[in-house]
Amino acid sequence: MIADLPIPLQKKLTRLVSQCSIAWHLIEPDDRIMVAFSGGKDSLILVHLLESIRRIVPFKFEIGIFHLNQSAPDFPAQPALEALKNEGFTVWHEDLDTAKILSEKVAPGDSPCGLCSRLRRGIIYTQATKNKYNKIALGHHRDDTIETFLMNALFNGQLKAMPAKLLADNAVNTVIRPMLYIPESLLIQASEYLQIPVTEQTFCTRGHSGERFETKQLLAELERRNPNAKGSLLRALHNVQPSHLLDPSLNHNMTDADGF
């Protein structure tokens, strides 16, 4: 699939994944990497980027693909999973009637997002451990981590984003995000060229509301004013100045230059 893209776009996508992997040691010898496959453009492109890298690196690693079908009885990702299986990938899925669980557990008017996220993570971690995959690859890109950074700052009062590599909550699996340096615009360009159909989990009704949607709108407005806004925000996440923050636990020593 990646080989079908124009060569400049191929090289740019592969280079950004390679840079992220080298910087954070995401892909290493003898890794067994389970891609948490949503069925959308990002996870599909991630699978094929990992496969293209697997073919050129001087060591071995394995790729498996797991899909959590949260929109039972609809199964929008099934055609993509069948295609990947036909390409020789190890593919499996599990069904979860998320809408039913949320309707039973979440009070009217409360946000279901926290419980939904915990359900999803728990099953993904369990599947990775059960099938002996030491790493879980997620299809988040540059815009996702920037949005998360702003959401945490604006709505939760935290300086926190999506890391490229993180030990999972179960302290067993390592979560990696190999596409974290890739702008979403490049993934859209690739998906349009490859004519990748858009699939979504149909149970979710919050895709065009809530904090993430508001943050997307804010970023779009910032980018209209400054076309380099997203790139600058990503660089800011690489250029933290602890002495100029207000967290006492950082235990920094101020100098005269830090004051007026």
CYANA upper distance limits for C-alpha pairs under 8 A (distance plus 0.5 A):
  1 MET  CA      5 LEU  CA      7.79
  1 MET  CA     48 HIS  CA      6.95
  1 MET  CA    194 LEU  CA      8.21
  2 ILE  CA     10 GLN  CA      6.75
  2 ILE  CA     45 ILE  CA      8.24
  2 ILE  CA     48 HIS  CA      6.80
  2 ILE  CA     49 LEU  CA      7.21
  2 ILE  CA     52 SER  CA      7.78
  3 ALA  CA      7 ILE  CA      8.31
  3 ALA  CA     10 GLN  CA      7.43
  4 ASP  CA    194 LEU  CA      8.05
  5 LEU  CA      9 LEU  CA      6.96
  5 LEU  CA     10 GLN  CA      6.34
  5 LEU  CA    190 ALA  CA      7.44
  5 LEU  CA    193 TYR  CA      7.62
  5 LEU  CA    194 LEU  CA      7.76
  6 PRO  CA     10 GLN  CA      6.69
  7 ILE  CA     11 LYS  CA      6.60
  8 PRO  CA     12 LYS  CA      6.66
  9 LEU  CA     13 LEU  CA      6.66
  9 LEU  CA    186 LEU  CA      8.34
  9 LEU  CA    190 ALA  CA      8.07
 10 GLN  CA     14 THR  CA      6.63
 11 LYS  CA     15 ARG  CA      6.29
 12 LYS  CA     16 LEU  CA      6.70
 13 LEU  CA     17 VAL  CA      6.85
 13 LEU  CA     49 LEU  CA      8.33
 13 LEU  CA    182 ILE  CA      7.41
 13 LEU  CA    186 LEU  CA      8.21
 14 THR  CA     18 SER  CA      6.53
 14 THR  CA     49 LEU  CA      7.17
 14 THR  CA     53 ILE  CA      8.04
 15 ARG  CA     19 GLN  CA      6.55
 16 LEU  CA     20 CYS  CA      6.72
 16 LEU  CA    179 MET  CA      7.73
 16 LEU  CA    181 TYR  CA      6.32
 16 LEU  CA    182 ILE  CA      6.66
 17 VAL  CA     21 SER  CA      6.56
 17 VAL  CA     49 LEU  CA      8.32
 17 VAL  CA    178 PRO  CA      5.96
 17 VAL  CA    179 MET  CA      5.97
 17 VAL  CA    180 LEU  CA      8.22
 17 VAL  CA    181 TYR  CA      7.45
 17 VAL  CA    182 ILE  CA      7.93
 18 SER  CA     22 ILE  CA      6.51
 18 SER  CA    178 PRO  CA      8.47
 19 GLN  CA     23 ALA  CA      6.54
 20 CYS  CA     24 TRP  CA      6.68
 20 CYS  CA     26 LEU  CA      8.06
 20 CYS  CA    164 ALA  CA      8.09
 20 CYS  CA    178 PRO  CA      6.58
 20 CYS  CA    179 MET  CA      7.82
 20 CYS  CA    180 LEU  CA      7.55
 20 CYS  CA    181 TYR  CA      6.94
 21 SER  CA     25 HIS  CA      5.74
 21 SER  CA     26 LEU  CA      5.05
 21 SER  CA     27 ILE  CA      6.49
 21 SER  CA    178 PRO  CA      6.58
 22 ILE  CA     26 LEU  CA      7.40
 22 ILE  CA     27 ILE  CA      8.36
 24 TRP  CA    164 ALA  CA      7.34
 24 TRP  CA    165 LYS  CA      7.22
 26 LEU  CA    164 ALA  CA      8.38
 26 LEU  CA    165 LYS  CA      7.34
 26 LEU  CA    176 ILE  CA      6.68
 26 LEU  CA    177 ARG  CA      8.40
 26 LEU  CA    178 PRO  CA      7.42
 27 ILE  CA     31 ASP  CA      7.32
 27 ILE  CA     61 PHE  CA      8.36
 28 GLU  CA     59 PHE  CA      8.41
 28 GLU  CA     61 PHE  CA      7.73
 29 PRO  CA     59 PHE  CA      5.99
 29 PRO  CA     60 LYS  CA      6.12
 29 PRO  CA     61 PHE  CA      6.39
 30 ASP  CA     59 PHE  CA      8.02
 30 ASP  CA     60 LYS  CA      6.05
 30 ASP  CA     61 PHE  CA      5.23
 30 ASP  CA     62 GLU  CA      7.79
 31 ASP  CA     60 LYS  CA      8.12
 31 ASP  CA     61 PHE  CA      5.31
 31 ASP  CA     62 GLU  CA      6.77
 31 ASP  CA    133 TYR  CA      8.17
 31 ASP  CA    134 ASN  CA      7.10
 31 ASP  CA    135 LYS  CA      7.60
 32 ARG  CA     61 PHE  CA      6.41
 32 ARG  CA     62 GLU  CA      5.23
 32 ARG  CA     63 ILE  CA      6.59
 32 ARG  CA     64 GLY  CA      8.07
 32 ARG  CA    132 LYS  CA      7.94
 32 ARG  CA    133 TYR  CA      5.24
 32 ARG  CA    134 ASN  CA      6.12
 32 ARG  CA    135 LYS  CA      6.79
 33 ILE  CA     61 PHE  CA      8.03
 33 ILE  CA     62 GLU  CA      6.48
 33 ILE  CA     63 ILE  CA      5.44
 33 ILE  CA     64 GLY  CA      6.72
 33 ILE  CA    133 TYR  CA      6.17
 33 ILE  CA    134 ASN  CA      6.92
 33 ILE  CA    135 LYS  CA      5.26
 33 ILE  CA    136 ILE  CA      6.17
 33 ILE  CA    137 ALA  CA      7.00
 34 MET  CA     63 ILE  CA      6.37
 34 MET  CA     64 GLY  CA      5.15
 34 MET  CA     65 ILE  CA      6.06
 34 MET  CA     66 PHE  CA      7.19
 34 MET  CA    128 ALA  CA      7.03
 34 MET  CA    133 TYR  CA      6.45
 34 MET  CA    134 ASN  CA      8.40
 34 MET  CA    135 LYS  CA      6.67
 34 MET  CA    136 ILE  CA      5.32
 34 MET  CA    137 ALA  CA      6.49
 35 VAL  CA     43 SER  CA      8.10
 35 VAL  CA     47 VAL  CA      7.45
 35 VAL  CA     63 ILE  CA      7.66
 35 VAL  CA     64 GLY  CA      6.62
 35 VAL  CA     65 ILE  CA      5.36
 35 VAL  CA     66 PHE  CA      6.65
 35 VAL  CA    136 ILE  CA      6.28
 35 VAL  CA    137 ALA  CA      5.14
 35 VAL  CA    138 LEU  CA      6.76
 36 ALA  CA     43 SER  CA      7.97
 36 ALA  CA     65 ILE  CA      6.89
 36 ALA  CA     66 PHE  CA      5.82
 36 ALA  CA     67 HIS  CA      6.56
 36 ALA  CA     68 LEU  CA      8.37
 36 ALA  CA    124 ILE  CA      7.61
 36 ALA  CA    136 ILE  CA      7.17
 36 ALA  CA    137 ALA  CA      6.64
 36 ALA  CA    138 LEU  CA      6.24
 36 ALA  CA    139 GLY  CA      8.24
 37 PHE  CA     43 SER  CA      5.90
 37 PHE  CA     44 LEU  CA      7.71
 37 PHE  CA     65 ILE  CA      6.73
 37 PHE  CA     66 PHE  CA      6.19
 37 PHE  CA     67 HIS  CA      5.37
 37 PHE  CA     68 LEU  CA      8.05
 37 PHE  CA    138 LEU  CA      8.22
 37 PHE  CA    139 GLY  CA      8.40
 38 SER  CA     43 SER  CA      6.67
 38 SER  CA     67 HIS  CA      6.59
 38 SER  CA     68 LEU  CA      7.76
 38 SER  CA     77 ALA  CA      7.69
 38 SER  CA    200 GLU  CA      8.43
 39 GLY  CA     43 SER  CA      7.00
 39 GLY  CA     44 LEU  CA      7.09
 39 GLY  CA     67 HIS  CA      8.14
 39 GLY  CA     76 PRO  CA      7.90
 39 GLY  CA     77 ALA  CA      5.14
 39 GLY  CA     78 GLN  CA      8.49
 39 GLY  CA     80 ALA  CA      7.06
 39 GLY  CA     81 LEU  CA      8.20
 39 GLY  CA    199 THR  CA      6.47
 39 GLY  CA    200 GLU  CA      7.77
 40 GLY  CA     44 LEU  CA      6.80
 40 GLY  CA     77 ALA  CA      8.28
 40 GLY  CA    197 PRO  CA      8.28
 40 GLY  CA    198 VAL  CA      6.27
 40 GLY  CA    199 THR  CA      5.78
 40 GLY  CA    200 GLU  CA      7.21
 41 LYS  CA     45 ILE  CA      6.54
 41 LYS  CA    187 LEU  CA      8.01
 41 LYS  CA    188 ILE  CA      8.36
 41 LYS  CA    191 SER  CA      6.75
 41 LYS  CA    196 ILE  CA      6.94
 41 LYS  CA    197 PRO  CA      7.98
 41 LYS  CA    198 VAL  CA      7.00
 41 LYS  CA    199 THR  CA      8.48
 42 ASP  CA     46 LEU  CA      6.57
 42 ASP  CA    139 GLY  CA      5.88
 42 ASP  CA    140 HIS  CA      7.75
 42 ASP  CA    141 HIS  CA      8.43
 42 ASP  CA    187 LEU  CA      7.34
 43 SER  CA     47 VAL  CA      6.75
 43 SER  CA    138 LEU  CA      7.63
 43 SER  CA    139 GLY  CA      5.29
 44 LEU  CA     48 HIS  CA      7.18
 45 ILE  CA     49 LEU  CA      6.57
 45 ILE  CA    187 LEU  CA      8.17
 45 ILE  CA    191 SER  CA      8.36
 46 LEU  CA     50 LEU  CA      6.61
 46 LEU  CA    139 GLY  CA      6.56
 46 LEU  CA    178 PRO  CA      8.34
 46 LEU  CA    179 MET  CA      7.70
 47 VAL  CA     51 GLU  CA      6.73
 48 HIS  CA     52 SER  CA      6.55
 49 LEU  CA     53 ILE  CA      6.73
 50 LEU  CA     54 ARG  CA      6.51
 50 LEU  CA     63 ILE  CA      8.30
 51 GLU  CA     55 ARG  CA      6.91
 51 GLU  CA     63 ILE  CA      8.12
 52 SER  CA     56 ILE  CA      7.38
 53 ILE  CA     57 VAL  CA      6.64
 54 ARG  CA     60 LYS  CA      7.63
 54 ARG  CA     61 PHE  CA      7.27
 54 ARG  CA     62 GLU  CA      8.50
 63 ILE  CA     89 PHE  CA      7.85
 63 ILE  CA     90 THR  CA      7.90
 64 GLY  CA     89 PHE  CA      7.02
 64 GLY  CA     90 THR  CA      5.51
 64 GLY  CA     91 VAL  CA      6.72
 65 ILE  CA     89 PHE  CA      7.71
 65 ILE  CA     90 THR  CA      6.57
 65 ILE  CA     91 VAL  CA      5.28
 65 ILE  CA     92 TRP  CA      7.04
 66 PHE  CA     91 VAL  CA      6.48
 66 PHE  CA     92 TRP  CA      5.71
 66 PHE  CA     93 HIS  CA      5.92
 66 PHE  CA    124 ILE  CA      8.43
 66 PHE  CA    127 GLN  CA      8.42
 67 HIS  CA     92 TRP  CA      7.03
 67 HIS  CA     93 HIS  CA      5.06
 67 HIS  CA     94 GLU  CA      7.09
 68 LEU  CA     93 HIS  CA      6.14
 68 LEU  CA     94 GLU  CA      5.63
 68 LEU  CA     95 ASP  CA      6.57
 68 LEU  CA     96 LEU  CA      7.58
 68 LEU  CA    120 ARG  CA      8.06
 68 LEU  CA    123 ILE  CA      8.42
 68 LEU  CA    124 ILE  CA      8.13
 69 ASN  CA     75 PHE  CA      6.97
 69 ASN  CA     77 ALA  CA      8.36
 69 ASN  CA     93 HIS  CA      7.36
 69 ASN  CA     94 GLU  CA      6.48
 69 ASN  CA     95 ASP  CA      5.24
 69 ASN  CA     96 LEU  CA      6.53
 69 ASN  CA    201 GLN  CA      8.32
 70 GLN  CA     95 ASP  CA      6.72
 70 GLN  CA     96 LEU  CA      5.48
 70 GLN  CA     97 ASP  CA      6.22
 70 GLN  CA     98 THR  CA      5.96
 70 GLN  CA     99 ALA  CA      8.31
 70 GLN  CA    201 GLN  CA      7.03
 70 GLN  CA    203 PHE  CA      7.81
 71 SER  CA     75 PHE  CA      6.96
 71 SER  CA     96 LEU  CA      7.88
 71 SER  CA     97 ASP  CA      6.92
 71 SER  CA     98 THR  CA      7.48
 71 SER  CA     99 ALA  CA      8.03
 71 SER  CA    201 GLN  CA      6.05
 71 SER  CA    202 THR  CA      6.20
 71 SER  CA    203 PHE  CA      5.89
 72 ALA  CA     95 ASP  CA      7.11
 72 ALA  CA     96 LEU  CA      7.22
 72 ALA  CA     97 ASP  CA      6.04
 73 PRO  CA     97 ASP  CA      8.49
 74 ASP  CA    202 THR  CA      8.32
 76 PRO  CA    199 THR  CA      6.44
 76 PRO  CA    200 GLU  CA      7.39
 76 PRO  CA    201 GLN  CA      7.77
 77 ALA  CA     81 LEU  CA      6.75
 77 ALA  CA    199 THR  CA      7.04
 78 GLN  CA     82 GLU  CA      6.62
 79 PRO  CA     83 ALA  CA      6.73
 80 ALA  CA     84 LEU  CA      6.74
 81 LEU  CA     85 LYS  CA      6.61
 81 LEU  CA     91 VAL  CA      7.31
 82 GLU  CA     86 ASN  CA      6.68
 83 ALA  CA     87 GLU  CA      6.87
 84 LEU  CA     88 GLY  CA      7.18
 84 LEU  CA     89 PHE  CA      6.26
 84 LEU  CA     91 VAL  CA      7.84
 85 LYS  CA     89 PHE  CA      5.54
 85 LYS  CA     90 THR  CA      6.87
 85 LYS  CA     91 VAL  CA      6.39
 97 ASP  CA    101 ILE  CA      7.12
 98 THR  CA    102 LEU  CA      6.57
 98 THR  CA    116 CYS  CA      7.70
 98 THR  CA    203 PHE  CA      8.05
 99 ALA  CA    103 SER  CA      6.61
 99 ALA  CA    203 PHE  CA      6.47
 99 ALA  CA    204 CYS  CA      8.41
100 LYS  CA    104 GLU  CA      6.85
101 ILE  CA    105 LYS  CA      6.60
102 LEU  CA    106 VAL  CA      5.91
102 LEU  CA    112 PRO  CA      6.92
102 LEU  CA    115 LEU  CA      7.98
102 LEU  CA    116 CYS  CA      7.75
103 SER  CA    107 ALA  CA      8.18
106 VAL  CA    110 ASP  CA      6.91
106 VAL  CA    111 SER  CA      7.99
106 VAL  CA    112 PRO  CA      6.66
112 PRO  CA    116 CYS  CA      6.55
113 CYS  CA    117 SER  CA      6.50
114 GLY  CA    118 ARG  CA      6.82
115 LEU  CA    119 LEU  CA      6.65
116 CYS  CA    120 ARG  CA      6.73
117 SER  CA    121 ARG  CA      6.60
118 ARG  CA    122 GLY  CA      6.50
119 LEU  CA    123 ILE  CA      6.92
120 ARG  CA    124 ILE  CA      6.73
121 ARG  CA    125 TYR  CA      6.53
122 GLY  CA    126 THR  CA      6.63
123 ILE  CA    127 GLN  CA      6.61
124 ILE  CA    128 ALA  CA      6.74
125 TYR  CA    129 THR  CA      6.71
125 TYR  CA    168 ALA  CA      8.28
125 TYR  CA    170 ASN  CA      7.89
125 TYR  CA    173 ASN  CA      7.46
126 THR  CA    130 LYS  CA      6.45
127 GLN  CA    131 ASN  CA      6.56
128 ALA  CA    132 LYS  CA      6.47
128 ALA  CA    133 TYR  CA      5.43
128 ALA  CA    134 ASN  CA      7.52
128 ALA  CA    135 LYS  CA      8.09
128 ALA  CA    136 ILE  CA      7.54
128 ALA  CA    173 ASN  CA      7.91
129 THR  CA    133 TYR  CA      6.55
129 THR  CA    134 ASN  CA      7.75
129 THR  CA    172 VAL  CA      8.10
129 THR  CA    173 ASN  CA      7.67
133 TYR  CA    173 ASN  CA      8.23
134 ASN  CA    172 VAL  CA      8.14
134 ASN  CA    173 ASN  CA      5.84
134 ASN  CA    174 THR  CA      6.95
135 LYS  CA    173 ASN  CA      6.11
135 LYS  CA    174 THR  CA      5.27
135 LYS  CA    175 VAL  CA      6.26
135 LYS  CA    176 ILE  CA      7.34
136 ILE  CA    173 ASN  CA      7.46
136 ILE  CA    174 THR  CA      6.67
136 ILE  CA    175 VAL  CA      5.26
136 ILE  CA    176 ILE  CA      6.53
137 ALA  CA    175 VAL  CA      6.50
137 ALA  CA    176 ILE  CA      5.39
137 ALA  CA    177 ARG  CA      6.21
137 ALA  CA    178 PRO  CA      7.65
138 LEU  CA    175 VAL  CA      7.79
138 LEU  CA    176 ILE  CA      6.82
138 LEU  CA    177 ARG  CA      5.69
138 LEU  CA    178 PRO  CA      8.08
139 GLY  CA    177 ARG  CA      6.82
139 GLY  CA    178 PRO  CA      8.00
139 GLY  CA    179 MET  CA      7.01
140 HIS  CA    144 ASP  CA      6.35
140 HIS  CA    145 THR  CA      7.86
140 HIS  CA    177 ARG  CA      6.61
140 HIS  CA    179 MET  CA      6.75
140 HIS  CA    180 LEU  CA      6.57
141 HIS  CA    145 THR  CA      7.27
141 HIS  CA    177 ARG  CA      8.17
141 HIS  CA    179 MET  CA      5.53
141 HIS  CA    180 LEU  CA      4.76
141 HIS  CA    181 TYR  CA      6.92
141 HIS  CA    182 ILE  CA      6.01
141 HIS  CA    183 PRO  CA      6.80
141 HIS  CA    184 GLU  CA      6.76
142 ARG  CA    146 ILE  CA      6.87
142 ARG  CA    179 MET  CA      7.71
142 ARG  CA    180 LEU  CA      5.21
142 ARG  CA    181 TYR  CA      5.63
142 ARG  CA    182 ILE  CA      5.79
142 ARG  CA    183 PRO  CA      5.55
142 ARG  CA    184 GLU  CA      7.15
142 ARG  CA    234 LEU  CA      7.87
143 ASP  CA    147 GLU  CA      6.52
143 ASP  CA    183 PRO  CA      6.61
143 ASP  CA    184 GLU  CA      6.53
143 ASP  CA    230 LYS  CA      7.85
144 ASP  CA    148 THR  CA      6.66
144 ASP  CA    162 MET  CA      8.27
145 THR  CA    149 PHE  CA      6.56
145 THR  CA    161 ALA  CA      6.03
145 THR  CA    162 MET  CA      5.43
145 THR  CA    163 PRO  CA      8.30
145 THR  CA    180 LEU  CA      7.75
146 ILE  CA    150 LEU  CA      6.82
146 ILE  CA    161 ALA  CA      7.46
146 ILE  CA    230 LYS  CA      7.64
146 ILE  CA    233 LEU  CA      7.15
146 ILE  CA    234 LEU  CA      7.08
147 GLU  CA    151 MET  CA      6.52
147 GLU  CA    212 ARG  CA      7.49
147 GLU  CA    215 THR  CA      6.68
147 GLU  CA    216 LYS  CA      7.24
147 GLU  CA    219 LEU  CA      8.28
148 THR  CA    152 ASN  CA      6.56
148 THR  CA    160 LYS  CA      8.02
148 THR  CA    161 ALA  CA      5.82
148 THR  CA    162 MET  CA      7.23
148 THR  CA    212 ARG  CA      8.31
149 PHE  CA    153 ALA  CA      6.80
149 PHE  CA    159 LEU  CA      7.15
149 PHE  CA    160 LYS  CA      5.97
149 PHE  CA    161 ALA  CA      4.76
149 PHE  CA    162 MET  CA      7.91
150 LEU  CA    154 LEU  CA      6.38
150 LEU  CA    215 THR  CA      7.60
151 MET  CA    155 PHE  CA      6.04
151 MET  CA    156 ASN  CA      7.56
151 MET  CA    211 GLU  CA      7.33
151 MET  CA    212 ARG  CA      7.43
151 MET  CA    215 THR  CA      7.06
152 ASN  CA    156 ASN  CA      5.25
152 ASN  CA    157 GLY  CA      6.51
152 ASN  CA    158 GLN  CA      5.66
152 ASN  CA    159 LEU  CA      6.88
152 ASN  CA    160 LYS  CA      6.67
152 ASN  CA    161 ALA  CA      7.90
153 ALA  CA    157 GLY  CA      5.26
153 ALA  CA    158 GLN  CA      5.39
153 ALA  CA    159 LEU  CA      6.08
153 ALA  CA    160 LYS  CA      7.93
155 PHE  CA    211 GLU  CA      8.30
163 PRO  CA    177 ARG  CA      8.04
164 ALA  CA    175 VAL  CA      8.47
164 ALA  CA    176 ILE  CA      6.07
164 ALA  CA    177 ARG  CA      5.41
164 ALA  CA    178 PRO  CA      7.34
164 ALA  CA    180 LEU  CA      6.99
165 LYS  CA    174 THR  CA      7.41
165 LYS  CA    175 VAL  CA      6.18
165 LYS  CA    176 ILE  CA      5.08
165 LYS  CA    177 ARG  CA      7.04
166 LEU  CA    174 THR  CA      6.19
166 LEU  CA    175 VAL  CA      5.70
166 LEU  CA    176 ILE  CA      7.14
167 LEU  CA    171 ALA  CA      6.40
167 LEU  CA    172 VAL  CA      7.67
167 LEU  CA    173 ASN  CA      6.65
167 LEU  CA    174 THR  CA      4.98
167 LEU  CA    175 VAL  CA      6.61
168 ALA  CA    172 VAL  CA      7.03
168 ALA  CA    173 ASN  CA      5.86
168 ALA  CA    174 THR  CA      5.95
168 ALA  CA    175 VAL  CA      6.49
182 ILE  CA    186 LEU  CA      7.42
182 ILE  CA    187 LEU  CA      8.08
183 PRO  CA    187 LEU  CA      7.54
184 GLU  CA    188 ILE  CA      6.68
185 SER  CA    189 GLN  CA      6.62
186 LEU  CA    190 ALA  CA      6.67
187 LEU  CA    191 SER  CA      6.52
188 ILE  CA    192 GLU  CA      6.54
189 GLN  CA    193 TYR  CA      6.74
190 ALA  CA    194 LEU  CA      6.63
191 SER  CA    195 GLN  CA      6.18
191 SER  CA    196 ILE  CA      5.59
192 GLU  CA    196 ILE  CA      6.96
206 ARG  CA    210 GLY  CA      7.14
207 GLY  CA    213 PHE  CA      7.64
208 HIS  CA    213 PHE  CA      6.25
209 SER  CA    213 PHE  CA      6.01
209 SER  CA    214 GLU  CA      7.72
210 GLY  CA    214 GLU  CA      6.91
211 GLU  CA    215 THR  CA      6.59
212 ARG  CA    216 LYS  CA      6.65
213 PHE  CA    217 GLN  CA      6.87
214 GLU  CA    218 LEU  CA      6.76
215 THR  CA    219 LEU  CA      6.64
216 LYS  CA    220 ALA  CA      6.65
217 GLN  CA    221 GLU  CA      6.80
218 LEU  CA    222 LEU  CA      6.74
219 LEU  CA    223 GLU  CA      6.52
219 LEU  CA    229 ALA  CA      8.45
219 LEU  CA    230 LYS  CA      8.15
220 ALA  CA    224 ARG  CA      6.76
221 GLU  CA    225 ARG  CA      7.05
222 LEU  CA    226 ASN  CA      6.44
222 LEU  CA    227 PRO  CA      8.29
222 LEU  CA    229 ALA  CA      6.94
223 GLU  CA    227 PRO  CA      5.16
223 GLU  CA    228 ASN  CA      7.24
223 GLU  CA    229 ALA  CA      5.97
223 GLU  CA    230 LYS  CA      7.61
228 ASN  CA    232 SER  CA      6.59
229 ALA  CA    233 LEU  CA      6.73
230 LYS  CA    234 LEU  CA      6.76
231 GLY  CA    235 ARG  CA      6.75
232 SER  CA    236 ALA  CA      6.61
233 LEU  CA    237 LEU  CA      7.04
234 LEU  CA    238 HIS  CA      7.35
235 ARG  CA    239 ASN  CA      6.78
236 ALA  CA    240 VAL  CA      7.05
241 GLN  CA    245 LEU  CA      7.61
242 PRO  CA    250 LEU  CA      7.32
242 PRO  CA    252 HIS  CA      7.81
243 SER  CA    250 LEU  CA      8.34
243 SER  CA    252 HIS  CA      6.04
243 SER  CA    253 ASN  CA      7.73
243 SER  CA    254 MET  CA      7.37
244 HIS  CA    258 ASP  CA      7.96
247 ASP  CA    251 ASN  CA      8.43
248 PRO  CA    252 HIS  CA      8.18
254 MET  CA    258 ASP  CA      6.38
254 MET  CA    259 GLY  CA      8.36
255 THR  CA    259 GLY  CA      7.78
256 ASP  CA    260 PHE  CA      8.23
